[in-house]
Amino acid sequence: MKKQKLLIVTGLSGAGMSSSLKHLEDLGYEVFDNFPLTLAQPLLDDPHTKDQPIAIGIDTRTRGFDPDIVKDNVKALQAQLVFITADETVLRKRFTETRRRHPLAEDRPASAGIKKEQEWLHGLKNKADTVIDTSMLSIHELRRVLEECFRLENKSGLTITLMSFGYKHGTPREADIVMDVRFLKNPHWVSELKPLTGLNQAVGDYIEQDETFEPFLTRLKDLLGPLLPQYAHEGKSYLTIAIGCTGGHHRSVYSVEKLKPWLEDQDFTTHIFHRDIGR
């Protein structure tokens, strides 16, 4: 009935539900944490969210929480139920390290609250479409598990910013990878090309005539090809590749523009930023 993907995320306190919701937000879901399920249908009917994938976090802290009501709502909303869990010993360690009070422990030790919650949510866990055990997962491994299960499209989770810049204005601090193209013949010294930029085809044609340009671009692709999937695999969301020339108007701009289609062919979301083109 609902076109958008709806996830209802629940689980044991301390198992990593908050981290899971943050990762889902990075994947493109609109996230609502500690959200009453009685308000879920109006949320889905709202014209501002009707086409947006949504993840609703609900746990024993939520007002009126009841596992049977959660199961009924999951069925009525045609949602996917995701249950985040961890071993009891791991949960005890996490509560000890963070010194947080377990929501069901009241004035008793955290272990008492953990056991009570495990018993209370046992039936809900058994009804879940996806159960994720975080006992042995690092934060990056949890992200990879969520990406494999709930990625919205086939594109890589890595978003790449291609930046052109001029060395005379300084190397960009935010760059992860920096390439220097000052070895290319400089259009700046050609009077009719000097006032133009690398966005102009005449400048591009001049740079293409440099016999070192095509081999450089090929070797840059050969370098990036095996690296970029590894960045994505390790959970990196954003990567900035900066290409610099002297002023940031010609060679770096054209190189960035030439590299973008190749990155998009590799299924990376790619944005261009010409930092110094207006200076």
Backbone as CSV, one residue per row, in Angstrom:
resi,resn,N_x,N_y,N_z,CA_x,CA_y,CA_z,C_x,C_y,C_z
1,MET,0.818,-1.196,0.000,0.000,0.000,0.000,0.868,1.268,0.000
2,LYS,1.958,1.231,0.787,2.847,2.372,0.865,4.024,2.196,-0.093
3,LYS,4.286,3.230,-0.861,5.355,3.135,-1.846,6.731,3.195,-1.171
4,GLN,6.827,3.974,-0.076,8.141,4.130,0.516,8.515,2.914,1.354
5,LYS,9.807,2.743,1.523,10.301,1.682,2.393,10.189,2.169,3.826
6,LEU,9.581,1.363,4.681,9.412,1.714,6.088,10.075,0.656,6.953
7,LEU,11.015,1.078,7.784,11.661,0.199,8.741,11.240,0.602,10.145
8,ILE,10.888,-0.366,10.958,10.681,-0.133,12.381,11.824,-0.829,13.092
9,VAL,12.648,-0.025,13.743,13.877,-0.516,14.359,13.690,-0.549,15.872
10,THR,13.911,-1.706,16.452,13.804,-1.848,17.893,14.903,-2.783,18.362
11,GLY,14.917,-3.097,19.654,15.948,-3.998,20.155,16.266,-3.762,21.607
12,LEU,17.349,-4.353,22.051,17.764,-4.280,23.448,18.529,-2.992,23.722
13,SER,18.299,-2.417,24.875,19.018,-1.211,25.275,20.512,-1.509,25.339
14,GLY,21.317,-0.636,24.748,22.762,-0.821,24.742,23.274,-1.660,23.591
15,ALA,22.375,-2.174,22.761,22.808,-3.054,21.659,23.287,-2.284,20.442
16,GLY,22.985,-0.985,20.374,23.461,-0.186,19.239,22.354,0.369,18.369
17,MET,21.163,0.537,18.940,20.057,1.032,18.129,20.290,2.464,17.658
18,SER,20.816,3.318,18.540,21.070,4.716,18.157,22.084,4.793,17.028
19,SER,23.156,3.989,17.118,24.156,3.974,16.050,23.555,3.470,14.750
20,SER,22.684,2.466,14.841,22.040,1.917,13.647,21.173,2.965,12.967
21,LEU,20.454,3.743,13.760,19.599,4.785,13.187,20.436,5.873,12.516
22,LYS,21.587,6.208,13.101,22.472,7.200,12.478,22.997,6.694,11.137
23,HIS,23.352,5.413,11.084,23.827,4.843,9.823,22.712,4.830,8.778
24,LEU,21.497,4.505,9.190,20.366,4.497,8.255,20.104,5.904,7.726
25,GLU,20.297,6.900,8.578,20.142,8.284,8.129,21.166,8.612,7.056
26,ASP,22.410,8.131,7.241,23.450,8.337,6.232,23.105,7.632,4.929
27,LEU,22.352,6.539,5.017,21.977,5.784,3.822,20.798,6.412,3.080
28,GLY,20.207,7.464,3.655,19.131,8.168,2.961,17.761,8.041,3.583
29,TYR,17.653,7.369,4.718,16.375,7.252,5.397,16.115,8.505,6.238
30,GLU,14.843,8.898,6.320,14.449,9.919,7.294,14.180,9.187,8.595
31,VAL,14.890,9.572,9.643,14.892,8.800,10.888,14.097,9.523,11.969
32,PHE,13.264,8.748,12.678,12.502,9.253,13.814,12.785,8.329,14.998
33,ASP,13.485,8.846,15.999,13.873,8.026,17.141,12.892,8.222,18.288
34,ASN,12.636,7.125,19.037,11.733,7.168,20.184,10.387,7.761,19.779
35,PHE,9.851,7.233,18.696,8.671,7.816,18.040,7.440,6.939,18.325
36,PRO,6.360,7.508,18.854,5.152,6.712,19.129,4.559,6.143,17.841
37,LEU,4.307,4.850,17.812,3.781,4.235,16.597,2.354,4.655,16.300
38,THR,1.654,5.207,17.281,0.303,5.726,17.023,0.340,6.897,16.041
39,LEU,1.514,7.529,15.922,1.666,8.665,15.000,2.284,8.250,13.670
40,ALA,2.555,6.956,13.492,3.236,6.504,12.280,2.377,6.685,11.040
41,GLN,1.087,6.340,11.122,0.236,6.460,9.937,0.076,7.908,9.467
42,PRO,-0.180,8.866,10.390,-0.199,10.270,9.941,1.125,10.708,9.326
43,LEU,2.228,10.184,9.861,3.539,10.514,9.289,3.637,10.006,7.863
44,LEU,3.190,8.797,7.611,3.254,8.221,6.268,2.314,8.938,5.306
45,ASP,1.210,9.461,5.832,0.231,10.155,4.985,0.628,11.594,4.684
46,ASP,1.608,12.117,5.417,2.052,13.492,5.215,2.651,13.626,3.811
47,PRO,2.218,14.596,3.025,2.735,14.740,1.659,4.233,15.016,1.600
48,HIS,4.804,15.518,2.697,6.238,15.806,2.702,7.074,14.547,2.888
49,THR,6.464,13.461,3.344,7.221,12.238,3.607,6.722,11.038,2.817
50,LYS,5.706,11.213,1.981,5.067,10.062,1.351,5.985,9.300,0.404
51,ASP,7.003,9.972,-0.159,7.931,9.286,-1.061,9.299,9.060,-0.423
52,GLN,9.411,9.355,0.871,10.699,9.279,1.553,10.826,7.976,2.332
53,PRO,11.915,7.220,2.131,12.130,6.039,2.976,12.308,6.466,4.430
54,ILE,11.676,5.737,5.338,11.602,6.144,6.738,12.060,5.010,7.635
55,ALA,12.786,5.372,8.684,13.158,4.417,9.736,12.677,4.983,11.070
56,ILE,11.853,4.211,11.762,11.306,4.635,13.051,11.950,3.799,14.155
57,GLY,12.602,4.474,15.089,13.199,3.793,16.226,12.252,3.781,17.399
58,ILE,12.039,2.610,17.972,11.138,2.481,19.106,11.681,1.412,20.040
59,ASP,11.710,1.729,21.344,12.217,0.751,22.306,11.494,0.921,23.632
60,THR,12.011,0.299,24.663,11.317,0.291,25.950,11.243,1.662,26.601
61,ARG,11.991,2.649,26.087,11.872,4.025,26.605,10.646,4.727,26.057
62,THR,10.134,4.247,24.930,9.062,4.935,24.219,7.760,4.853,25.006
63,ARG,7.055,5.958,25.076,5.796,6.019,25.804,4.808,4.992,25.251
64,GLY,4.223,4.196,26.152,3.232,3.211,25.748,3.789,2.019,25.009
65,PHE,5.103,1.777,25.143,5.724,0.655,24.428,5.131,-0.668,24.879
66,ASP,4.769,-1.484,23.899,4.248,-2.822,24.176,4.607,-3.709,22.988
67,PRO,5.306,-4.821,23.207,5.742,-5.666,22.089,4.603,-6.148,21.202
68,ASP,3.447,-6.481,21.798,2.319,-6.955,20.989,1.772,-5.844,20.096
69,ILE,1.724,-4.629,20.653,1.249,-3.496,19.851,2.233,-3.203,18.720
70,VAL,3.519,-3.340,19.007,4.530,-3.137,17.962,4.313,-4.127,16.825
71,LYS,4.113,-5.396,17.158,3.895,-6.419,16.129,2.646,-6.106,15.299
72,ASP,1.594,-5.668,15.958,0.354,-5.311,15.240,0.589,-4.147,14.293
73,ASN,1.358,-3.156,14.757,1.628,-1.983,13.917,2.517,-2.327,12.733
74,VAL,3.473,-3.193,12.950,4.344,-3.617,11.855,3.507,-4.256,10.749
75,LYS,2.564,-5.089,11.147,1.700,-5.748,10.165,0.789,-4.752,9.471
76,ALA,0.179,-3.853,10.234,-0.768,-2.887,9.666,-0.079,-1.903,8.728
77,LEU,1.155,-1.529,9.054,1.895,-0.541,8.257,2.694,-1.176,7.134
78,GLN,2.670,-2.523,7.071,3.453,-3.262,6.073,4.922,-2.855,6.130
79,ALA,5.444,-2.769,7.351,6.822,-2.352,7.576,7.732,-3.561,7.731
80,GLN,9.020,-3.307,7.635,10.018,-4.317,7.968,10.459,-4.089,9.409
81,LEU,10.470,-5.159,10.203,10.873,-5.055,11.599,12.338,-5.455,11.728
82,VAL,13.143,-4.534,12.263,14.585,-4.761,12.449,14.852,-4.804,13.949
83,PHE,15.498,-5.871,14.403,15.763,-6.040,15.829,17.269,-6.033,16.060
84,ILE,17.748,-5.092,16.908,19.169,-4.958,17.237,19.408,-5.619,18.592
85,THR,20.326,-6.569,18.636,20.562,-7.316,19.864,22.052,-7.468,20.121
86,ALA,22.390,-7.995,21.306,23.777,-8.312,21.657,23.743,-9.291,22.826
87,ASP,24.852,-9.979,23.027,24.955,-10.924,24.137,24.830,-10.205,25.472
88,GLU,24.323,-10.938,26.465,24.124,-10.353,27.787,25.429,-9.848,28.397
89,THR,26.504,-10.610,28.235,27.787,-10.182,28.808,28.291,-8.896,28.153
90,VAL,28.058,-8.777,26.842,28.467,-7.563,26.126,27.649,-6.377,26.602
91,LEU,26.355,-6.574,26.787,25.493,-5.489,27.252,25.889,-5.030,28.657
92,ARG,26.181,-5.983,29.525,26.605,-5.616,30.884,27.877,-4.777,30.836
93,LYS,28.824,-5.181,29.991,30.078,-4.442,29.871,29.835,-3.026,29.362
94,ARG,28.955,-2.894,28.380,28.676,-1.569,27.823,28.039,-0.641,28.858
95,PHE,27.105,-1.166,29.642,26.480,-0.326,30.665,27.473,0.025,31.763
96,THR,28.392,-0.883,32.062,29.412,-0.598,33.064,30.365,0.480,32.582
97,GLU,30.784,0.382,31.310,31.747,1.335,30.762,31.154,2.730,30.618
98,THR,29.887,2.793,30.223,29.259,4.107,30.005,28.620,4.672,31.266
99,ARG,28.468,3.816,32.284,27.830,4.211,33.544,26.404,4.688,33.344
100,ARG,25.777,4.210,32.317,24.377,4.545,32.066,23.476,3.615,32.876
101,ARG,22.299,4.125,33.229,21.314,3.318,33.927,20.435,2.601,32.906
102,HIS,20.223,1.309,33.104,19.344,0.566,32.209,17.910,1.023,32.444
103,PRO,17.128,1.282,31.365,15.778,1.832,31.541,14.832,0.934,32.326
104,LEU,15.096,-0.362,32.415,14.217,-1.267,33.155,14.818,-1.731,34.477
105,ALA,15.985,-1.225,34.809,16.650,-1.702,36.028,16.095,-1.050,37.284
106,GLU,15.532,0.151,37.158,15.052,0.921,38.305,16.189,1.083,39.315
107,ASP,16.030,0.579,40.538,17.089,0.734,41.538,17.947,-0.517,41.671
108,ARG,17.829,-1.428,40.686,18.594,-2.670,40.713,19.781,-2.583,39.747
109,PRO,20.686,-3.577,39.765,21.817,-3.561,38.832,21.359,-3.630,37.382
110,ALA,22.230,-3.191,36.472,21.905,-3.206,35.041,21.578,-4.612,34.566
111,SER,22.237,-5.620,35.133,22.002,-7.006,34.708,20.547,-7.415,34.890
112,ALA,19.905,-6.900,35.955,18.495,-7.225,36.184,17.617,-6.624,35.092
113,GLY,17.917,-5.390,34.697,17.156,-4.755,33.630,17.373,-5.443,32.297
114,ILE,18.607,-5.898,32.040,18.921,-6.600,30.787,18.099,-7.875,30.677
115,LYS,18.073,-8.667,31.751,17.324,-9.923,31.735,15.834,-9.684,31.570
116,LYS,15.318,-8.665,32.249,13.890,-8.349,32.135,13.538,-7.952,30.701
117,GLU,14.401,-7.152,30.105,14.151,-6.692,28.729,14.260,-7.841,27.735
118,GLN,15.226,-8.731,27.919,15.371,-9.891,27.043,14.110,-10.745,27.050
119,GLU,13.570,-10.981,28.233,12.351,-11.793,28.365,11.160,-11.086,27.729
120,TRP,11.057,-9.794,27.959,9.917,-9.018,27.471,9.905,-8.937,25.943
121,LEU,11.096,-8.836,25.348,11.191,-8.633,23.900,11.471,-9.911,23.119
122,HIS,11.464,-11.051,23.804,11.795,-12.318,23.141,10.868,-12.589,21.952
123,GLY,9.571,-12.415,22.140,8.610,-12.667,21.061,8.770,-11.694,19.909
124,LEU,9.122,-10.448,20.233,9.326,-9.435,19.191,10.544,-9.777,18.353
125,LYS,11.591,-10.237,18.989,12.799,-10.650,18.272,12.496,-11.791,17.315
126,ASN,11.682,-12.741,17.765,11.346,-13.892,16.918,10.506,-13.500,15.708
127,LYS,9.804,-12.388,15.791,8.952,-11.930,14.688,9.685,-10.987,13.729
128,ALA,10.916,-10.621,14.071,11.639,-9.627,13.267,11.998,-10.173,11.894
129,ASP,11.950,-9.288,10.892,12.395,-9.641,9.545,13.915,-9.740,9.485
130,THR,14.600,-8.881,10.240,16.061,-8.864,10.270,16.526,-8.722,11.708
131,VAL,17.395,-9.602,12.149,18.003,-9.520,13.477,19.493,-9.271,13.287
132,ILE,19.993,-8.202,13.912,21.405,-7.849,13.811,22.027,-7.941,15.202
133,ASP,22.984,-8.833,15.351,23.693,-9.015,16.616,24.987,-8.220,16.565
134,THR,25.101,-7.217,17.432,26.254,-6.315,17.396,27.369,-6.735,18.352
135,SER,27.256,-7.898,18.968,28.209,-8.307,20.006,29.652,-8.223,19.536
136,MET,29.909,-8.658,18.306,31.271,-8.730,17.783,31.527,-7.714,16.676
137,LEU,30.629,-6.747,16.521,30.756,-5.792,15.421,31.355,-4.473,15.893
138,SER,32.318,-3.960,15.130,32.772,-2.588,15.343,31.730,-1.654,14.732
139,ILE,31.864,-0.360,14.984,30.924,0.609,14.433,30.956,0.594,12.910
140,HIS,32.145,0.344,12.318,32.261,0.302,10.861,31.654,-0.982,10.300
141,GLU,31.810,-2.075,11.016,31.217,-3.342,10.573,29.702,-3.285,10.649
142,LEU,29.174,-2.622,11.683,27.715,-2.448,11.785,27.196,-1.660,10.588
143,ARG,27.922,-0.638,10.211,27.512,0.154,9.048,27.458,-0.706,7.785
144,ARG,28.471,-1.560,7.601,28.505,-2.406,6.411,27.329,-3.373,6.396
145,VAL,26.986,-3.926,7.563,25.842,-4.845,7.643,24.560,-4.118,7.245
146,LEU,24.373,-2.917,7.763,23.166,-2.146,7.442,23.136,-1.767,5.965
147,GLU,24.297,-1.430,5.392,24.342,-1.107,3.970,23.933,-2.303,3.120
148,GLU,24.430,-3.478,3.488,24.101,-4.679,2.724,22.609,-5.000,2.790
149,CYS,22.001,-4.716,3.949,20.589,-5.059,4.141,19.637,-3.991,3.609
150,PHE,20.006,-2.712,3.754,19.011,-1.655,3.562,19.451,-0.533,2.633
151,ARG,20.516,-0.724,1.868,20.894,0.306,0.902,19.745,0.535,-0.067
152,LEU,19.464,1.787,-0.359,18.291,2.148,-1.152,18.519,2.002,-2.642
153,GLU,19.764,2.011,-3.091,20.056,1.904,-4.517,21.372,1.179,-4.667
154,ASN,21.768,0.922,-5.906,22.970,0.142,-6.163,24.253,0.955,-6.114
155,LYS,24.118,2.244,-5.913,25.311,3.077,-5.893,26.135,2.803,-4.631
156,SER,27.419,3.087,-4.727,28.283,2.973,-3.556,27.855,3.986,-2.509
157,GLY,28.087,3.644,-1.243,27.785,4.574,-0.164,28.766,5.725,-0.093
158,LEU,29.811,5.711,-0.914,30.836,6.752,-0.899,30.459,7.892,-1.837
159,THR,30.421,9.095,-1.292,30.181,10.295,-2.091,31.512,11.008,-2.304
160,ILE,31.832,11.293,-3.560,33.136,11.869,-3.899,32.970,13.320,-4.340
161,THR,33.774,14.180,-3.749,33.858,15.568,-4.207,35.146,15.730,-4.996
162,LEU,35.018,16.160,-6.241,36.178,16.472,-7.086,36.406,17.978,-7.018
163,MET,37.564,18.371,-6.539,37.844,19.790,-6.351,39.038,20.218,-7.204
164,SER,38.865,21.305,-7.940,40.005,21.930,-8.604,40.466,23.098,-7.730
165,PHE,41.770,23.363,-7.741,42.277,24.464,-6.921,43.575,24.988,-7.513
166,GLY,43.981,26.169,-7.060,45.256,26.753,-7.459,46.226,26.739,-6.301
167,TYR,47.431,26.260,-6.547,48.429,26.179,-5.481,48.770,27.550,-4.911
168,LYS,48.666,28.578,-5.721,49.029,29.903,-5.211,48.013,30.411,-4.183
169,HIS,46.860,29.738,-4.100,45.855,30.082,-3.087,45.851,29.082,-1.933
170,GLY,46.785,28.138,-1.956,46.887,27.189,-0.854,46.254,25.843,-1.163
171,THR,46.842,24.792,-0.602,46.296,23.439,-0.763,45.079,23.261,0.132
172,PRO,43.984,22.721,-0.368,42.770,22.553,0.453,42.982,21.583,1.604
173,ARG,42.680,22.009,2.811,42.881,21.178,3.988,41.937,19.975,4.019
174,GLU,40.783,20.111,3.393,39.789,19.045,3.463,40.056,17.909,2.486
175,ALA,41.090,18.056,1.654,41.369,17.047,0.630,41.910,15.763,1.247
176,ASP,41.403,14.618,0.767,41.924,13.312,1.164,43.020,12.853,0.207
177,ILE,42.863,13.172,-1.071,43.843,12.823,-2.099,44.133,14.089,-2.906
178,VAL,45.403,14.411,-3.102,45.789,15.614,-3.844,46.673,15.207,-5.026
179,MET,46.320,15.698,-6.209,47.107,15.466,-7.416,47.541,16.810,-7.997
180,ASP,48.770,16.855,-8.491,49.375,18.085,-9.015,49.493,17.970,-10.538
181,VAL,48.829,18.874,-11.286,48.896,18.821,-12.752,49.673,20.012,-13.325
182,ARG,50.550,20.579,-12.528,51.355,21.701,-13.022,52.401,21.272,-14.043
183,PHE,52.545,19.968,-14.262,53.481,19.488,-15.291,52.903,19.654,-16.696
184,LEU,51.582,19.870,-16.790,50.950,20.044,-18.104,51.255,21.427,-18.666
185,LYS,51.238,21.539,-19.986,51.433,22.845,-20.630,50.327,23.797,-20.176
186,ASN,50.715,25.009,-19.866,49.812,25.955,-19.211,49.110,26.875,-20.211
187,PRO,47.774,26.792,-20.338,47.039,27.695,-21.242,47.135,29.160,-20.830
188,HIS,47.553,29.408,-19.612,47.679,30.794,-19.127,48.599,31.620,-20.018
189,TRP,49.597,30.950,-20.648,50.579,31.683,-21.446,50.152,31.837,-22.900
190,VAL,48.916,31.412,-23.213,48.360,31.621,-24.557,47.334,32.741,-24.434
191,SER,47.605,33.864,-25.113,46.824,35.083,-24.875,45.325,34.882,-25.038
192,GLU,44.915,34.126,-26.076,43.467,33.963,-26.294,42.831,32.989,-25.308
193,LEU,43.655,32.168,-24.638,43.124,31.193,-23.668,43.198,31.700,-22.229
194,LYS,44.065,32.661,-21.974,44.282,33.149,-20.611,42.996,33.577,-19.908
195,PRO,42.094,34.327,-20.555,40.887,34.767,-19.840,39.822,33.679,-19.697
196,LEU,40.038,32.520,-20.346,39.061,31.435,-20.298,39.368,30.500,-19.128
197,THR,38.566,29.453,-18.992,38.795,28.459,-17.945,38.759,27.059,-18.559
198,GLY,39.031,26.068,-17.721,38.996,24.688,-18.180,37.611,24.203,-18.548
199,LEU,36.585,25.021,-18.326,35.231,24.675,-18.757,35.007,24.997,-20.225
200,ASN,35.965,25.729,-20.803,35.855,26.122,-22.202,36.530,25.068,-23.075
201,GLN,35.889,24.693,-24.172,36.401,23.618,-25.016,37.746,23.965,-25.646
202,ALA,37.974,25.231,-25.938,39.258,25.624,-26.525,40.404,25.327,-25.560
203,VAL,40.174,25.578,-24.276,41.177,25.253,-23.260,41.354,23.745,-23.179
204,GLY,40.242,23.014,-23.214,40.309,21.554,-23.173,41.082,20.986,-24.343
205,ASP,40.851,21.532,-25.522,41.567,21.061,-26.715,43.075,21.305,-26.571
206,TYR,43.444,22.449,-26.005,44.859,22.767,-25.816,45.508,21.773,-24.843
207,ILE,44.816,21.479,-23.746,45.360,20.549,-22.755,45.459,19.145,-23.327
208,GLU,44.455,18.758,-24.118,44.460,17.424,-24.732,45.659,17.239,-25.674
209,GLN,46.159,18.330,-26.238,47.292,18.236,-27.147,48.596,17.912,-26.425
210,ASP,48.612,18.111,-25.117,49.799,17.755,-24.338,49.884,16.232,-24.278
211,GLU,50.965,15.668,-24.787,51.087,14.213,-24.899,51.153,13.522,-23.533
212,THR,51.364,14.283,-22.464,51.422,13.670,-21.132,50.059,13.615,-20.450
213,PHE,49.056,14.314,-21.011,47.761,14.398,-20.324,47.031,13.064,-20.304
214,GLU,46.900,12.420,-21.453,46.126,11.178,-21.517,46.759,10.063,-20.680
215,PRO,48.103,9.875,-20.759,48.718,8.863,-19.881,48.500,9.176,-18.394
216,PHE,48.569,10.477,-18.030,48.329,10.859,-16.639,46.923,10.455,-16.198
217,LEU,45.932,10.775,-17.031,44.549,10.475,-16.670,44.333,8.964,-16.563
218,THR,44.931,8.219,-17.458,44.811,6.755,-17.414,45.422,6.195,-16.139
219,ARG,46.614,6.678,-15.775,47.277,6.173,-14.573,46.546,6.613,-13.303
220,LEU,45.912,7.795,-13.335,45.136,8.243,-12.182,43.937,7.321,-11.963
221,LYS,43.285,6.935,-13.054,42.169,5.996,-12.951,42.638,4.630,-12.441
222,ASP,43.827,4.212,-12.918,44.380,2.939,-12.462,44.684,2.980,-10.962
223,LEU,45.081,4.146,-10.470,45.361,4.304,-9.046,44.075,4.295,-8.228
224,LEU,43.083,5.071,-8.684,41.851,5.225,-7.919,40.972,3.982,-7.983
225,GLY,41.029,3.263,-9.105,40.150,2.111,-9.301,40.099,1.151,-8.131
226,PRO,41.246,0.628,-7.666,41.206,-0.307,-6.535,41.069,0.375,-5.176
227,LEU,41.412,1.673,-5.073,41.367,2.354,-3.782,39.953,2.713,-3.341
228,LEU,39.148,3.253,-4.255,37.846,3.795,-3.882,36.910,2.752,-3.271
229,PRO,36.808,1.536,-3.828,35.953,0.539,-3.175,36.416,0.204,-1.757
230,GLN,37.724,0.300,-1.502,38.231,0.017,-0.163,37.833,1.116,0.818
231,TYR,37.860,2.374,0.362,37.367,3.458,1.209,35.898,3.214,1.569
232,ALA,35.097,2.839,0.579,33.675,2.576,0.826,33.512,1.388,1.766
233,HIS,34.324,0.350,1.566,34.236,-0.863,2.385,34.553,-0.567,3.847
234,GLU,35.450,0.381,4.080,35.830,0.728,5.447,34.858,1.709,6.091
235,GLY,33.785,2.045,5.380,32.739,2.867,5.975,32.893,4.362,5.773
236,LYS,33.837,4.784,4.918,33.999,6.217,4.669,32.838,6.704,3.810
237,SER,32.174,7.769,4.240,31.002,8.288,3.526,31.374,9.326,2.476
238,TYR,32.411,10.127,2.765,32.770,11.229,1.886,34.268,11.212,1.617
239,LEU,34.627,11.485,0.375,36.033,11.533,-0.017,36.230,12.728,-0.941
240,THR,37.258,13.516,-0.670,37.557,14.669,-1.516,38.862,14.429,-2.262
241,ILE,38.773,14.459,-3.589,39.947,14.343,-4.454,40.208,15.724,-5.039
242,ALA,41.348,16.306,-4.696,41.680,17.655,-5.149,42.772,17.594,-6.204
243,ILE,42.550,18.321,-7.295,43.525,18.395,-8.385,43.924,19.857,-8.543
244,GLY,45.229,20.113,-8.449,45.681,21.492,-8.441,46.607,21.860,-9.578
245,CYS,46.491,23.103,-10.018,47.455,23.701,-10.939,47.885,25.028,-10.323
246,THR,48.506,25.892,-11.076,49.047,27.119,-10.473,47.950,28.045,-9.977
247,GLY,47.034,28.408,-10.884,45.996,29.365,-10.503,44.627,28.764,-10.231
248,GLY,44.430,27.512,-10.649,43.130,26.868,-10.428,42.084,27.249,-11.447
249,HIS,42.522,27.708,-12.638,41.574,28.140,-13.668,41.491,27.191,-14.866
250,HIS,42.609,26.577,-15.231,42.667,25.874,-16.508,42.869,24.369,-16.353
251,ARG,44.117,23.957,-16.088,44.475,22.541,-16.116,43.740,21.722,-15.052
252,SER,43.663,22.224,-13.841,42.983,21.482,-12.775,41.483,21.382,-13.053
253,VAL,40.918,22.454,-13.574,39.483,22.462,-13.866,39.142,21.432,-14.936
254,TYR,39.925,21.419,-16.000,39.652,20.478,-17.084,39.872,19.034,-16.627
255,SER,40.901,18.806,-15.825,41.177,17.450,-15.332,40.029,16.931,-14.482
256,VAL,39.495,17.780,-13.627,38.351,17.398,-12.797,37.151,17.048,-13.660
257,GLU,36.883,17.880,-14.651,35.730,17.635,-15.522,35.891,16.327,-16.299
258,LYS,37.101,15.991,-16.682,37.344,14.747,-17.428,37.233,13.515,-16.537
259,LEU,37.539,13.675,-15.258,37.521,12.534,-14.344,36.107,12.187,-13.874
260,LYS,35.225,13.169,-13.803,33.893,12.945,-13.242,33.105,11.847,-13.955
261,PRO,33.007,11.830,-15.299,32.213,10.772,-15.952,32.708,9.369,-15.630
262,TRP,34.025,9.225,-15.503,34.575,7.904,-15.174,34.149,7.470,-13.785
263,LEU,34.173,8.376,-12.818,33.750,8.049,-11.454,32.272,7.679,-11.420
264,GLU,31.471,8.401,-12.180,30.033,8.090,-12.213,29.784,6.737,-12.867
265,ASP,30.603,6.365,-13.838,30.493,5.042,-14.451,30.818,3.939,-13.449
266,GLN,31.592,4.269,-12.411,31.920,3.305,-11.353,30.844,3.284,-10.270
267,ASP,29.736,4.012,-10.496,28.597,4.081,-9.572,28.893,4.863,-8.299
268,PHE,29.797,5.837,-8.369,30.026,6.724,-7.235,29.243,8.021,-7.439
269,THR,28.561,8.466,-6.384,27.927,9.777,-6.415,29.037,10.820,-6.389
270,THR,29.062,11.702,-7.384,30.200,12.606,-7.572,29.735,14.048,-7.723
271,HIS,30.395,14.949,-6.984,30.122,16.377,-7.074,31.408,17.108,-7.440
272,ILE,31.255,18.224,-8.141,32.406,19.031,-8.558,32.375,20.375,-7.843
273,PHE,33.563,20.804,-7.399,33.712,22.123,-6.780,34.986,22.759,-7.327
274,HIS,34.825,23.808,-8.115,35.986,24.539,-8.657,36.275,25.701,-7.685
275,ARG,37.187,25.462,-6.775,37.386,26.388,-5.660,37.836,27.782,-6.080
276,ASP,38.763,27.825,-7.041,39.413,29.114,-7.331,39.087,29.660,-8.708
277,ILE,38.073,29.136,-9.336,37.793,29.521,-10.719,37.373,30.991,-10.834
278,GLY,36.867,31.570,-9.752,36.423,32.960,-9.823,37.438,33.952,-9.306
279,ARG,38.618,33.475,-8.926,39.634,34.397,-8.378,40.470,35.012,-9.476
